Amino acid sequence: METDQFYGNLSLFEIIQERRQRCDESIQNSTSIPLQGTHCPVTFDGWSCWPTTLASTSAYVPCPFWIEGFDPKRSAHKDCDENGTWFRHPSSNKPWSNYTTCVDTEDLNVRLQVIGIYETGYLVSLVALLISLATLSYFKALRCPRNTMHKNLFTSFAVNNFLWLLWYRLIVTEPEVINENGVGCQVLHVVLHYFLLTNYFWMLAEGFYLHTLLVSAFISEERLVRWLYVLGWVTPIPIIFLYTVLRLYYQATDQCWLVEGFMMVLIIPVSLSMALNLVFLCNIVRVLLIKLRAGPTHLTEGRPSRTLLQAFRATLLLLPLLGLHYLLTPFRPPKGHPLEVIYDIMSSATASFQGLCVATLFCFCNGEVIAQVKRRWQFVVFRPRMNSYTATTVSVRQVRPSRYIRKTLCLCLFSMFI
C-alpha cells in the first residue's frame, strides 16, 4: 500500500504525475501481453491506475492517501461492463470510479461536528464583536486610547472570524473547489492567515500597552498607540509575504493550500508574541504585588483584602485578552489517537469563541460601557414621560410644592409598572 512516506516530500501535483507515469508504463506492458476473453484496458482516472480487468468484474485499488477524509486502508473499486468498457456514470456519461467506500464515515461525522462548532463560534463572536465596535464608537465618552486599542483588537477578530466563515462555507465543505484549486481560494487562504496574525500581534499590543502604562507613568498614550498601530497591522505583512513566497516557490499550493506547508514561518512569530505576553503578564502581577505591599493591607481575620482580590480579578481578565489560553493546547495528538477528538473539540471551541470572550470581558462587562448604556437608556425611556407628566400637572392647576413633588413621584412610579 502506498503512503505519504513512499513519495517523500513530493507535492500533490508531483505525486499525481508520478502515479500517471507509472500507469503509462503499465499500459505499455499490458499491450505486449496477449489476453484471453473480454477485458477493460488499463486506465488512469486522475487519482489511481486501474489494471486490466475481466468483463463483468470489478477492479480494486487502495484509496488515495492524500485526500482528506479518505482511509488509505480501504479500497476503491471500478466496474468493468460485459462489453469490455469501464462503467459510465448515468448523469455525466463519463467513466466513473467509485471512491465512496474510501470515506471514513465515523471520522467524517466528527469532522462535521467540529466544523459546526467552528461556524457557530465564529458567527456568535462576529455578532458580539460588531455590537462591541458599534457601542465603543457611538458613545463619545468612551473615546480614549485604551478603548482605541480595544476597537482595533475587535476589528482584527471580526474580520478574521468573517473570513473563517467564508473558508468553511465556500472551501472546506466543497470538494470540487478544493480539487480545482483556483486562485480565489488561495488568495483567501493568504488574507485569512494575515488577519490571524494580526489577532496575535494586537494581543501583543494590548499587553505591551498595559505593561507600559503600569511601568512608565509619564509616557504619552497617543504616541504609544500610534506605534502600536504599526505593531498590530504592519508587522504581520512581511511574515505573511515570506510565507506566501515560500509556498509559491516550492509549489506547495495544492488543494487550496489545505495541506500544511511552511507553517513554522507563522508559528514562530505567534509563539514569540505569546511568550512576550506571558512576560508582560508576569511583570504586571509583580508590579501590582509590589504596589499592594507598599499600601495598607486591610486584612481582616486572615482574609485577603478587597484590593488584593480586585488585582487578581484584573489579572484573570487579562488571560483571554493576551491569548495565553492557547498555551493549554499546544500539541496536537497523532492521527487516530483517542484524545484527537477531544483536542479538536476543545481547539475549535477555544479558537472560535475567543472573540465572544474578548467582547464580553472588555465591552459588555466594562463598567464604563454599562454606565453609558444605562444613562442613555434612562434618557430615552424616562425623559419623555417625565416631561409629559410635568406639563400635565402644571397646566391643570397650581399646587403647593410638597403636593406637586409627591404627585410627580407617584406618576413616575406608576409609569414604571405600566
C-alpha positions in Angstrom: 0.0 0.0 0.0 1.3 3.4 -1.0 1.7 6.0 1.7 3.0 9.6 2.0 6.3 8.2 3.1 6.6 6.3 -0.2 6.6 9.6 -2.1 8.7 11.6 0.4 8.1 15.4 0.3 6.6 15.5 -3.2 3.7 17.9 -3.7 0.3 16.7 -4.7 0.9 17.6 -8.4 4.2 15.7 -8.4 2.6 12.6 -6.7 -0.2 12.5 -9.3 2.4 12.9 -12.1 4.5 10.1 -10.7 1.4 7.8 -10.5 0.4 8.7 -14.1 3.9 7.9 -15.4 3.9 4.5 -13.6 0.4 3.8 -15.1 1.6 4.7 -18.6 4.3 2.1 -18.1 1.7 -0.4 -17.1 -0.3 0.4 -20.2 2.7 -0.3 -22.5 3.4 -3.6 -20.7 -0.2 -4.7 -20.9 -0.3 -4.2 -24.7 2.6 -6.6 -25.2 0.9 -9.4 -23.3 -1.9 -11.2 -25.1 -5.1 -11.6 -23.1 -7.9 -14.1 -23.5 -11.5 -13.0 -23.2 -13.1 -9.6 -23.0 -11.2 -7.1 -20.8 -11.3 -3.5 -19.8 -7.9 -1.8 -20.6 -5.5 -0.2 -18.1 -6.6 3.4 -17.4 -5.7 6.3 -15.2 -8.6 8.3 -13.8 -6.6 11.2 -12.4 -6.0 9.6 -9.0 -5.4 5.9 -9.4 -4.2 3.5 -12.0 -6.8 0.7 -12.7 -5.3 -2.6 -14.0 -6.6 -4.7 -16.9 -9.9 -6.2 -15.6 -12.0 -9.1 -16.9 -15.5 -8.1 -18.2 -18.4 -8.3 -15.7 -16.0 -8.0 -12.7 -14.6 -5.1 -10.6 -11.1 -3.8 -10.0 -9.9 -2.7 -6.6 -7.1 -0.3 -5.7 -6.1 1.3 -2.3 -7.8 4.6 -1.6 -5.7 7.8 -2.2 -3.8 8.7 1.0 -3.6 12.4 0.2 -7.4 13.1 0.1 -8.6 14.5 3.4 -11.2 12.2 5.0 -10.1 9.1 3.0 -8.9 6.0 4.7 -5.9 4.6 2.8 -6.5 1.2 4.4 -9.8 0.9 2.4 -10.2 0.2 -1.3 -12.0 1.9 -4.1 -13.5 -0.1 -7.0 -14.2 0.3 -10.7 -16.7 -1.8 -12.6 -16.0 -3.4 -16.0 -19.1 -3.9 -18.1 -19.9 -7.0 -20.1 -18.8 -5.4 -23.4 -15.3 -4.7 -22.0 -15.7 -1.0 -21.3 -15.5 0.8 -18.0 -18.7 1.7 -16.3 -20.0 5.2 -17.1 -22.0 7.3 -14.6 -25.6 7.8 -15.8 -25.6 11.6 -15.1 -22.3 12.5 -16.7 -21.9 9.6 -19.2 -18.2 9.5 -18.3 -16.1 6.7 -16.9 -16.6 6.6 -13.2 -14.6 5.2 -10.3 -16.3 4.5 -7.0 -14.4 6.2 -4.2 -17.4 6.5 -1.9 -16.2 3.4 0.0 -13.0 5.4 0.9 -14.8 7.8 3.2 -14.4 7.1 6.9 -18.0 7.9 7.9 -17.1 8.0 11.6 -14.2 10.4 11.1 -16.4 12.4 8.7 -19.2 12.8 11.3 -16.6 14.0 13.8 -15.2 16.5 11.3 -18.6 17.8 10.5 -19.3 18.3 14.2 -16.0 20.2 14.6 -16.8 22.4 11.6 -20.2 23.1 13.1 -18.6 24.2 16.3 -16.2 26.5 14.4 -19.0 28.0 12.3 -21.3 28.6 15.4 -18.5 30.1 17.4 -17.2 32.4 14.7 -20.7 33.6 13.9 -21.6 34.3 17.6 -18.2 36.0 18.1 -18.7 38.1 14.9 -22.1 39.4 16.1 -20.7 40.2 19.6 -17.7 42.0 18.1 -19.8 44.1 15.8 -22.0 45.1 18.7 -19.0 46.0 20.8 -17.5 48.1 18.0 -20.7 49.9 17.5 -21.0 50.6 21.2 -17.5 51.9 21.7 -17.8 54.1 18.5 -21.2 55.5 19.4 -20.5 57.0 22.9 -18.1 59.9 22.8 -17.3 59.5 26.5 -15.8 56.1 25.6 -13.3 57.5 23.1 -9.9 57.2 24.7 -6.6 55.5 23.8 -7.4 52.4 25.9 -10.7 51.8 24.0 -9.0 52.6 20.7 -6.8 49.6 21.4 -9.8 47.5 22.1 -11.5 48.6 18.9 -8.5 47.6 16.8 -8.4 44.3 18.5 -12.1 43.8 17.9 -11.8 44.8 14.3 -9.0 42.2 13.8 -11.0 39.5 15.3 -14.2 40.5 13.4 -12.5 40.4 10.0 -10.8 37.1 10.8 -14.0 35.5 12.0 -15.8 36.6 8.9 -13.0 35.1 6.7 -13.1 31.9 8.6 -16.9 31.6 8.0 -16.2 32.1 4.3 -13.4 29.5 4.4 -15.6 26.8 6.0 -18.7 27.6 3.9 -17.1 28.1 0.5 -13.9 26.0 0.6 -13.7 23.2 3.3 -17.2 21.8 2.6 -16.8 22.0 -1.2 -14.5 19.2 -2.6 -14.9 20.5 -6.1 -13.5 23.9 -5.2 -10.6 22.2 -3.4 -9.7 20.0 -6.4 -9.9 22.9 -8.8 -7.5 24.8 -6.6 -8.4 28.2 -8.1 -6.7 31.5 -7.4 -9.6 32.7 -5.3 -9.3 30.1 -2.6 -5.5 30.6 -2.5 -5.9 34.3 -2.1 -8.5 33.8 0.6 -6.0 31.5 2.5 -3.3 34.2 2.4 -5.6 37.0 3.6 -7.2 34.8 6.2 -3.8 34.0 7.8 -2.7 37.6 7.6 -5.7 38.6 9.8 -5.0 35.6 12.0 -1.5 37.0 12.6 -3.0 40.5 13.4 -5.0 38.9 16.1 -1.9 37.7 17.9 0.0 41.0 17.3 -2.9 43.1 18.6 -2.9 40.8 21.6 0.8 41.6 22.0 0.0 45.3 21.5 -2.6 45.2 24.3 -0.2 43.5 26.6 2.6 46.0 25.8 0.2 48.9 26.3 -0.9 47.8 29.7 2.6 46.9 30.7 4.0 50.3 29.6 1.3 52.3 31.4 1.9 50.4 34.6 5.7 50.7 34.5 6.2 54.1 32.8 3.8 56.6 34.2 4.9 59.6 32.2 4.6 58.2 28.6 2.3 59.8 26.1 -0.6 57.4 25.4 -1.4 58.9 22.0 2.1 58.5 20.8 2.2 54.9 22.2 -1.0 54.0 20.4 0.5 55.3 17.0 3.5 52.9 17.4 1.2 50.1 18.3 -0.7 50.6 15.1 2.4 49.6 13.3 2.9 46.6 15.5 -0.7 45.3 15.0 -1.3 46.0 11.3 2.1 46.3 9.6 4.4 43.8 11.4 2.4 40.7 10.1 2.8 41.9 6.4 6.5 40.7 5.9 5.7 37.5 7.7 2.8 36.6 5.5 4.7 37.7 2.5 7.6 35.3 3.3 5.1 32.5 3.9 3.4 33.1 0.5 6.7 33.3 -1.4 8.0 30.1 0.1 4.8 28.2 -0.8 4.8 29.5 -4.3 8.5 28.9 -4.9 8.3 25.3 -3.7 4.9 24.7 -5.4 3.2 23.9 -2.1 -0.1 25.2 -3.4 -2.3 22.1 -3.8 -5.8 21.8 -2.6 -6.3 25.5 -1.8 -3.3 25.2 0.5 -5.1 22.9 2.9 -2.1 20.7 3.0 0.1 22.3 5.6 3.4 23.6 4.4 6.0 26.1 5.9 3.7 26.7 8.9 6.7 27.3 11.0 7.0 30.7 9.3 3.7 31.6 11.1 4.1 29.5 14.2 7.4 31.0 15.3 6.3 34.7 15.4 3.0 33.7 17.0 4.9 31.7 19.7 7.2 34.7 20.3 4.3 37.1 20.7 2.6 34.7 23.2 5.9 34.3 25.1 6.3 38.1 25.3 2.7 38.4 26.6 3.5 35.9 29.2 6.5 38.0 30.3 4.3 41.1 30.4 1.6 39.4 32.4 4.1 38.1 35.0 5.7 41.6 35.3 2.3 43.2 35.7 1.5 40.8 38.5 4.9 41.5 40.1 4.4 45.3 40.0 0.8 45.0 41.3 2.0 43.0 44.3 4.8 45.5 45.0 2.3 48.4 45.0 -0.2 46.4 47.1 2.5 45.6 49.7 3.5 49.3 49.8 0.0 50.4 50.7 -2.4 49.4 53.6 -3.3 45.7 53.5 -6.7 46.0 55.1 -6.6 42.3 56.2 -9.4 41.1 58.5 -9.4 37.8 60.2 -6.7 36.4 57.9 -8.9 37.0 54.7 -7.3 38.8 51.7 -8.1 42.4 51.2 -10.6 43.7 48.7 -7.8 45.5 46.9 -5.8 42.3 46.5 -8.9 40.4 45.2 -9.5 43.1 42.6 -5.9 42.9 41.5 -6.1 39.1 40.9 -9.5 39.6 39.2 -7.9 42.0 36.8 -5.1 39.6 36.2 -7.6 36.8 35.3 -9.4 39.2 32.9 -6.0 39.7 31.1 -5.6 36.0 30.3 -8.1 35.7 27.4 -7.0 39.2 26.1 -3.4 38.2 25.9 -4.2 34.8 24.3 -2.5 32.7 27.0 -5.2 30.1 26.8 -3.6 28.9 23.6 -0.8 27.6 25.7 -3.2 25.0 27.2 -3.4 23.1 24.0 -0.1 23.5 22.2 0.4 19.9 21.0 -2.0 18.0 18.7 -2.3 14.3 19.4 -1.3 12.0 16.4 -3.9 10.9 14.0 -6.1 8.1 15.3 -5.2 8.8 19.0 -8.1 8.5 21.4 -7.5 12.1 22.5 -7.6 13.5 19.0 -11.4 14.1 19.0 -11.2 15.8 22.5 -8.4 18.0 21.3 -10.3 19.0 18.1 -13.4 19.9 20.0 -11.5 21.9 22.6 -9.4 23.7 20.0 -12.5 24.6 17.9 -14.4 25.9 20.9 -11.5 28.0 22.3 -10.5 29.4 19.0 -13.9 30.3 17.6 -15.4 31.7 20.8 -12.4 33.8 21.7 -14.0 36.8 20.0 -17.1 36.5 22.2 -14.9 36.2 25.3 -12.9 39.3 24.5 -16.1 41.3 23.6 -17.8 40.2 26.8 -14.9 40.9 29.2 -13.9 44.3 27.7 -17.2 45.7 26.5 -20.3 44.0 27.8 -18.8 43.7 31.4 -17.0 47.0 31.2 -18.3 49.4 34.0 -17.8 52.5 31.8 -19.8 50.9 28.9 -22.6 49.7 31.2 -22.8 53.2 32.8 -23.1 54.9 29.4 -25.7 52.4 28.1 -27.7 52.8 31.3 -27.6 56.6 31.1 -28.6 56.6 27.5 -31.5 54.1 28.2 -32.8 56.3 31.1 -32.7 59.4 28.9 -34.6 57.7 26.1 -37.2 55.9 28.2 -37.9 58.2 31.2 -37.2 61.7 29.9 -40.3 62.0 27.6 -42.6 60.6 30.3 -41.2 63.0 32.9 -41.8 65.9 30.6 -45.3 64.9 29.7 -46.5 64.3 33.3 -44.9 67.5 34.5 -46.6 69.5 31.7 -50.0 68.0 32.5 -49.7 68.6 36.2 -48.7 72.3 35.8 -51.4 73.0 33.2 -54.3 71.7 35.4 -53.8 73.8 38.5 -51.2 75.3 40.6 -50.4 73.2 43.6 -48.2 73.5 46.6 -44.6 72.3 46.1 -44.9 69.4 48.5 -48.1 68.1 46.8 -46.5 68.6 43.4 -43.4 66.6 44.3 -45.5 63.8 45.8 -47.8 63.7 42.7 -44.9 63.7 40.2 -43.1 60.9 42.1 -46.4 58.8 42.1 -46.9 59.3 38.4 -43.3 58.3 37.7 -43.6 55.2 39.8 -46.9 54.3 38.2 -45.4 54.7 34.7 -42.7 52.2 35.5 -45.2 49.5 36.2 -47.3 50.1 33.1 
